[in-house]
Amino acid sequence: MVTAPPNAAVKQVTGRPFDPTRYPWLESRSDDRALWVVCDLVGQRGRTVTIDLDIGFADGTRLTDPVNRALFEVAAEYVELVRLYQPQMNARTHERRVTRLLVFMSWLVNRHGVRSLKDVTQDHLTLFIRDAEFGTEWVLGMPQRLVGILQRDVRSGREPPRKRTGRIDLGKIFPSGQSRRLDTPSPNGPCQPIVRWFEAHPGELDTQASPEELIDRMGWRPEPRVNKYVAMLLKPIEEVWAWRNDFLSDVAASGLAVHGITSQARKRGKAQGHYATIPPEVAFAYLRGALQWVVVFAPVFLEGLRLGRGVEEIRKRLASAGLDVVLTGSHRGPRGAALWLNADRFLRLTAAACFAVIAGLSARRIGEIMDLGAGCTFVDTDGHHWIRIYIEKTLCSYEQMPVPAAVHQAVKCLEEISAEARKETGDDSLWQFRCTHMNRYARFDPSRELNTLSRFLPGDLHERWRFHPHQFRRFFAMVYFWRYEPGDVAALAHHLRHFDLEMTRQYVTDGGFGRIWQDVAEERQRDVLASVVDGSRWVGGPAGEQLKKRIEALKRRYRRDVQVVAAKRIVDKLLRLAKKWGSPCKLHVWGTICVCPQKGSPIPGRNARCKGAQERGPVFSQATVATCARCPYAVHTERFGPAARAALAEQENLDAGLSEGTLLKGFVSSACEDLRKALERGEGIPTKAG
């Protein structure tokens, strides 16, 4: 036996030489190697997870008993090897990977009495893959055990254990004793329909049929899980076989040779689905309300707490800012008040608003956002905002990526809320705060507050949609893709940090969203044209002057027939002409409207400034402020002037640092010249809004 150095606080009993530099992820370990405390090497600092190998089996034995020693040695070595091969894996994923191997071992012992991996055959693995199709609870035989227990209770006249509410207590039906629980029933697992049926039909359970027969007859067999979940259950088996030469234990069983684990999972599980895409008008209204909450309401409330203002004074300040709610200093709201807030509830909703802003404008995954720590955003010398975030699923490393200023503002808001908690706990996570009504620190769970927040936002958003955290990431992808009709999938895949372009295509293949997006764009075009017709919006630019001439010509024509000319009639005529010419009336964020005929139109825009060398017509993904500055098809609105001046200043700073004679120098100088000429034409750029 080789012991570890005293400062390592662990012992090595397998015979493998201990090297502290190879185990930086290990906080501590019990002498019998049944209890491991592992930590993260990257990502959120200070997070540790306990891995307990002392699981119990159906026959009353445990994995740590001598009879199961062969399986225990494999499990203990797997805990080490999985982090030696993948040191950047976080502690939570490490624990889940080991748990899935323990599920397989529990299945071997409970179903087939196999207590060594050397005795596993291909038939065993085939049966396990078939059971894994329906999830962990089905693999552990929990539905069959539940039916058997209920049948015995009916035969003996005993009542199953129940909660105070009268519902059957599954936690007492599957007792854990002193061993780790693998058979914890989930709220949506296959045991729930059995319990619900038994509660609705007490005494009608057939006690003569076998549990398997009764489950098939009553239709209690669960739906297949997604193929990704099945693949995760098979992953540890594949790794044990791939690392078989690194195990000191004998695991070289031919039955563990899983060939094509992904194809096996795809055959057994169902295809991965997606949450429905949020309609554009709902998503934009939600994000606008969330951003207002972060930028306007949260500073007012936090300042009131910091200065010790009274509840009524803070309520009045919030009402003047636009949030009229019942504010209370108690942990409960007044009777009959639906929209009430106390300090803790306000902070939780603020965290949800920050989460929505970060997720909707950066397209990061849920786990990546929840791993953010203080100081994760910064502003570079050019004034651009960046976020440093850990990409867990694909890269397993930190990445820097550009974000809008709103994301930086949301992070700063979270830093202020979590400052006291971070100082006391020593954890840099942004998702924690100090409860005002209880002397303790708590963590935010934004996913549970997204729908509550929608009740406080303008409109009827809570009635029109039920929000889920991952929907914001997909909405970002959909908006990017359909805005450029279609956008560059490779560029989107890079921003989402996907390794597989097929996954990115699944994000954006939603024909319904495309139709909704086009309807929203057309409605926006109608509003813009109506404001130009009635004179409340001033437009300019080459195409803007032509648009105003066209509107005046239509007004003169219609006045010959009627005395009062309806603006709606002119707008409808302009939209029909745009469709006839193939013009999309594309609205750009820098304040221009493109009326250029698209490719495939009868008269394509040969003179479009944003088209490529071979294209005929506009290429919206290549459009910039500079290309729209002198494009003959660009309509300039009042937002274009400030955007053009900001773009010119940025291009001039870039031009000053480039060497003369280079291709990039010529390109930047040309863009600066286009912007200067556009700004020199004062009549071409509107300077006021209606």
Summary of the structure (lengths in Angstrom):
residues: 690
radius of gyration: 31.7
end to end distance: 84.2
largest distance: 104.7
contacts: 2073
relative contact order: 0.05
helix: 53%
strand: 9%
